[in-house]
Amino acid sequence: MTIGEDLHVGMAALEAPRPYFIERLTFNGTKKSIAIPRLFMGAIEPESVRVMSCSIQGAGASIAGGRVKIDAPKGSAGIVTLVGIRRGLQDWHYRDFTDAQRVNNNHFYSLAHA
């Protein structure tokens, strides 16, 4: 999916060796299959999406055909957390930065905590 130039969405990446985005999907006793949001899929490398966790002890989740399939006890409700590598940065892994990039990065993050 291409995100249009007129759409501006703020996202935060998980601090890790790779730039990951996460998505949390809520399910209940009647939802056992949830479509992965198009905006999330448009922001990540599609083949990198993985189930990171499921909030119900003993439950599980898997990805098939753009959907999350949930295997949880009948009537249970919870959250499935997905993770995916930021689109265009699949080969990124512990990159070196210059001092100027470090200063700019520190300034950028200081804006989020103002």
ZILIN-V231762 format. One record per run of one state. SS is the DSSP state (H for helix, E for strand, - for the rest). FROM is the first residue (numbers start at 1). TO is the last residue. If there is no record, write none. Layout:
SS&FROM&TO  SS&FROM&TO
This chain:
-&1&13  E&14&14  -&15&19  E&20&27  -&28&32  E&33&35  -&36&37  H&38&43  E&44&44  -&45&45  H&46&48  -&49&49  E&50&54  -&55&59  E&60&64  -&65&66  E&67&71  -&72&77  E&78&86  -&87&98  H&99&112  -&113&114
